[in-house]
């Protein structure tokens, strides 16, 4: 619940982080933005306790408030006969919030909402495959390289809000290497 509260506070306080975009032509009106107006496609790869995580993200623009989407796949990891990392596939939408963008470095937050399909999670009656609906949150720190491409790291969290079959809310979290490019 604390993470959802913190996410909402970040979303509400977003105008405080807007940066003035410098305009060289004085006849143009100064605009406030946190990035570039171009679509981007991101590729994520990482590991959670030995399980492979792969993901793709899309942003309709690199400006604050731009809409986008994500797809995420996590493989299963067993230790002896116990599942330590669940096989998960998730997809949904998010809002791009540029918090910091200066000197080729950027910090962005992407709160969203989506669906996650998790295999063999513990339930009140044993184990079953469950479809979970809930919020997601992506935090990324990237550095711009040539051609508008970016490399960096990203942390992703998914939460379960509505499925009561699970013994506790399922939270999937991973840190990944991210590569973004304009399209």
C-alpha positions as CSV (number, residue, x, y, z in Angstrom):
1,X,0.0,0.0,0.0
2,X,2.9,2.3,0.7
3,X,4.3,1.9,-2.8
4,X,0.9,2.8,-4.3
5,X,0.7,5.9,-2.0
6,X,4.3,7.0,-3.0
7,X,3.4,6.5,-6.7
8,X,0.3,8.7,-6.4
9,X,2.4,11.4,-4.6
10,X,4.9,11.3,-7.4
11,X,2.2,11.6,-10.0
12,X,0.5,14.5,-8.1
13,X,3.8,16.4,-7.6
14,X,4.9,16.0,-11.2
15,X,4.5,19.7,-12.2
16,X,7.1,20.6,-9.6
17,X,9.7,18.6,-11.7
18,X,9.0,20.3,-15.1
19,X,12.1,21.8,-16.6
20,X,12.2,24.9,-18.8
21,X,13.2,24.1,-22.3
22,X,15.6,26.6,-23.7
23,X,14.5,28.2,-27.0
24,X,17.1,30.0,-29.2
25,X,14.6,31.9,-31.3
26,X,13.0,34.6,-29.2
27,X,9.9,34.8,-31.4
28,X,8.9,31.3,-30.1
29,X,7.0,30.8,-26.9
30,X,9.0,29.1,-24.0
31,X,7.6,25.7,-23.4
32,X,8.0,23.4,-20.4
33,X,8.8,19.8,-21.1
34,X,11.0,17.0,-19.9
35,X,12.3,15.4,-23.0
36,X,12.0,14.9,-26.7
37,X,8.9,14.6,-28.9
38,X,9.6,11.3,-30.5
39,X,8.3,7.8,-30.1
40,X,10.7,5.3,-28.4
41,X,10.9,1.5,-28.2
42,X,12.8,0.0,-25.3
43,X,14.2,-3.5,-24.7
44,X,14.8,-4.8,-21.2
45,X,16.8,-7.8,-20.0
46,X,17.6,-8.9,-16.5
47,X,17.7,-11.6,-13.9
48,X,15.8,-12.3,-10.7
49,X,17.3,-15.1,-8.5
50,X,18.6,-16.8,-11.7
51,X,15.3,-16.5,-13.7
52,X,15.5,-14.6,-17.0
53,X,13.4,-11.4,-17.4
54,X,12.7,-10.0,-20.9
55,X,10.6,-7.0,-21.7
56,X,9.6,-4.5,-24.4
57,X,8.2,-1.0,-23.7
58,X,6.8,1.6,-26.1
59,X,6.3,5.3,-25.4
60,X,4.3,7.5,-27.8
61,X,6.6,10.4,-27.0
62,X,9.5,11.2,-24.7
63,X,7.5,14.0,-23.0
64,X,6.0,14.0,-19.6
65,X,2.4,12.7,-19.9
66,X,3.0,10.6,-23.0
67,X,1.2,7.3,-23.0
68,X,2.8,3.9,-23.6
69,X,2.7,0.2,-23.1
70,X,4.7,-2.7,-21.9
71,X,5.1,-6.5,-22.3
72,X,7.1,-8.5,-19.8
73,X,8.1,-12.2,-19.6
74,X,9.8,-13.9,-16.6
75,X,10.9,-17.5,-16.6
76,X,10.4,-19.8,-13.7
77,X,13.2,-20.7,-11.3
78,X,13.0,-23.7,-8.9
79,X,15.2,-24.4,-6.0
80,X,15.0,-28.1,-5.2
81,X,11.2,-28.6,-5.7
82,X,10.1,-25.2,-4.4
83,X,9.4,-22.4,-6.9
84,X,11.4,-19.3,-5.9
85,X,10.5,-17.2,-9.0
86,X,7.1,-17.6,-10.7
87,X,6.7,-17.8,-14.4
88,X,5.0,-14.5,-15.3
89,X,3.8,-12.8,-18.4
90,X,2.4,-9.2,-18.0
91,X,1.2,-6.5,-20.3
92,X,-0.5,-3.1,-19.9
93,X,-0.3,0.6,-20.3
94,X,1.7,3.3,-18.6
95,X,2.2,7.1,-18.5
96,X,5.7,8.5,-19.1
97,X,6.8,10.9,-16.4
98,X,10.1,12.6,-16.9
99,X,11.5,13.6,-13.5
100,X,15.1,14.6,-14.6
101,X,16.6,15.2,-18.0
102,X,19.9,17.0,-18.0
103,X,23.3,16.6,-19.7
104,X,22.3,13.4,-21.5
105,X,21.2,11.7,-18.2
106,X,17.5,11.1,-17.5
107,X,15.4,9.7,-14.7
108,X,11.9,8.6,-15.6
109,X,9.0,7.0,-13.8
110,X,6.2,5.1,-15.6
111,X,3.2,4.3,-13.4
112,X,0.7,2.1,-15.1
113,X,-1.9,-0.6,-14.9
114,X,-2.0,-4.0,-16.4
115,X,-2.7,-7.8,-16.4
116,X,-0.2,-10.4,-15.2
117,X,-0.6,-14.1,-15.8
118,X,1.3,-16.1,-13.1
119,X,1.9,-19.9,-13.2
120,X,1.7,-22.1,-10.1
121,X,1.2,-19.5,-7.4
122,X,0.2,-20.7,-3.9
123,X,-3.6,-20.3,-3.3
124,X,-5.9,-21.3,-0.5
125,X,-6.5,-24.6,-2.2
126,X,-2.9,-25.4,-3.3
127,X,-1.3,-24.1,-6.5
128,X,-2.9,-22.7,-9.6
129,X,-2.4,-20.5,-12.6
130,X,-3.9,-17.1,-11.9
131,X,-4.6,-13.9,-13.8
132,X,-3.8,-10.8,-11.7
133,X,-4.9,-7.2,-12.3
134,X,-3.1,-4.3,-10.7
135,X,-0.8,-1.4,-10.9
136,X,2.8,-1.4,-12.2
137,X,5.6,1.0,-11.6
138,X,8.8,1.4,-13.7
139,X,11.8,3.6,-12.5
140,X,14.6,4.0,-15.1
141,X,17.9,5.9,-15.0
142,X,19.4,6.2,-18.5
143,X,22.2,7.9,-20.4
144,X,21.7,9.2,-23.9
145,X,24.2,7.8,-26.5
146,X,24.5,8.6,-30.2
147,X,21.4,8.9,-32.4
148,X,19.0,9.5,-29.5
149,X,19.4,6.0,-28.2
150,X,19.6,5.4,-24.4
151,X,21.2,2.8,-22.2
152,X,20.7,2.3,-18.5
153,X,18.9,0.4,-15.7
154,X,15.3,0.0,-14.9
155,X,13.4,-1.4,-11.9
156,X,9.9,-2.7,-12.4
157,X,7.2,-3.7,-9.9
158,X,3.8,-5.4,-10.5
159,X,1.1,-5.7,-7.8
160,X,-2.0,-7.8,-7.4
161,X,-5.1,-5.9,-6.3
162,X,-8.2,-7.9,-7.1
163,X,-7.4,-11.6,-7.0
164,X,-8.5,-13.1,-3.7
165,X,-7.4,-16.7,-4.4
166,X,-3.7,-15.9,-3.7
167,X,-2.6,-16.2,-0.1
168,X,-1.0,-12.8,-0.2
169,X,-0.6,-10.0,-2.8
170,X,1.9,-11.2,-5.5
171,X,4.6,-8.7,-6.2
172,X,7.0,-9.2,-9.0
173,X,10.1,-7.0,-9.1
174,X,13.2,-7.0,-11.1
175,X,16.1,-4.7,-12.1
176,X,17.1,-4.8,-15.8
177,X,19.4,-3.4,-18.3
178,X,17.4,-1.2,-20.7
179,X,18.1,0.0,-24.2
180,X,15.8,2.6,-25.8
181,X,15.8,3.9,-29.4
182,X,13.7,6.4,-31.2
183,X,11.4,5.0,-33.9
